[in-house]
Structures are given as C-alpha cells and as structure tokens.
Amino acid sequence: MPISSRPATAARFEKRVRRHADADAGRRNELIESLEKIFLAEGFSSLTVDEICRRLKCSKSTLYSIAGSREQIIQAVTRHFFARATTAIEAEVAQENDPGRRIIRYLDGVGTAMRRNSVAFYVDMVSYQPTADIYHLNSDAAARRVREFIEQGVESGAFRRANATLAAQAIALLIDGVQSGALLQATGLSAGEAFSELGELLVNGLSIRQ
C-alpha cells in the first residue's frame, strides 16, 4: 500500500468507529428511555432481567450495554429520569425573570416531573437504598436551587431579607418531609402535588406586602 494512502485509510477507519459509537449511544439511550417508561409506570422491584429483555425485545448483552448489572441499570435509569427532568425545569425557569414566579415555576416543574411517578415506582425508589440516595441527592439540589432563587429575590428587593433565612431553612425541612414520606402521610398529598404546593406557599410568605 502506498504511504500516501495511509492517512485517508486511517480517516475512513476513524469515521466508521465514530459512526458505530454514535449508533451504540443512540441504541443505549433508546433502551434507557423505554425502561424509564416501564419503571415510572410499574416500578422496578419485580422486574427480572429476562422480563426486561422480553419487553424491550433485546438480548441480555444489549441490555447490559446500559450498565453491567441489573442494579446498575436501575440506578442508570433513575439518574436519567432526574437528569432529564432537571434540564427541562431549568429551561422553563430560564424564561422567567420575576423572582417569585421563578420559584413557583421551578417547584411546579419538580412537581410535574414527580407526578410522572406511579405509586409503585415511588415506593420502589425510596425503598431501594441506591435509588433513594439518588432521589435525596436531587432533592437536596432542588433545595439549594430554591435558596439561590430566594437570595436573588432578596437582592432585587422582591423578598423580605428578614424572612429569607427562615424560608430557606423551611424549604429544606419541607423537602426533607417529602423525601421521608412524613409530609405526604400527614397531608395526603403525592410527592408531585406537595412540590407544586410548596412554591405558592413559600412565595406568599416571602413577598413584600404593600
């Protein structure tokens, strides 16, 4: 083979490798999204690998392209759910300039995402420690994000500074109550309903009264 043809051959090989990698990534995302729909509707504790493969019409080797074990697959799908929800919520919030509406829109977005969870999925998620940890991590991130919105509202003069610290602590406690289930049991609300209600409750308490 002439030396001059080697760069072109290498370029074609790299292009094929990238094309296959893109196809593999696309297939993996399709599997995760299909599994997400199943998990959100039915939970995951009773699903075996064989059952998942049958319903997704894929081989075990294809399924394990998501992650190396059933447990890791469950965690990957749960992370995907929260990551996609976070992206969608932040896109919505970015369109809002009013500090109060920003908080309401953010927590309503969290509520909308959580309402996609069936009771079966929610129970499985909080009962299985790895997915419970993922849920707690994302709920803690939501509490921090709301605290940022509160500080922005104080700086803009929309919220009363005297109540900002109390509100920040209150939202953390309320979200913790949703996580633990104590708030849900006491109110009869679902997690999605509770998050949606928190926004209005919080902003009404923070707003400066004329």
Number of C-alpha atoms within 10 A of each C-alpha: 5 5 6 8 9 11 10 10 11 11 11 12 12 12 12 12 12 12 12 12 12 12 12 14 14 12 16 18 15 13 19 21 15 14 20 21 15 17 23 22 16 18 20 20 15 9 13 11 16 12 11 18 15 12 12 15 12 13 13 13 10 15 22 15 15 20 16 11 13 16 12 15 19 22 20 17 24 22 17 16 19 18 13 11 17 19 10 14 19 14 12 14 19 10 10 14 9 14 23 23 16 23 25 22 21 27 27 22 22 24 21 18 20 22 19 15 21 16 16 15 19 24 16 19 25 18 12 13 11 16 22 20 14 18 19 17 11 16 19 16 13 19 21 15 14 23 20 14 20 28 19 16 23 20 13 11 13 19 23 18 17 10 14 18 13 12 19 19 12 14 20 19 14 17 21 17 17 20 18 14 16 13 19 17 12 9 9 11 15 20 25 21 18 24 25 21 16 18 22 17 12 19 21 12 14 21 17 13 9 3
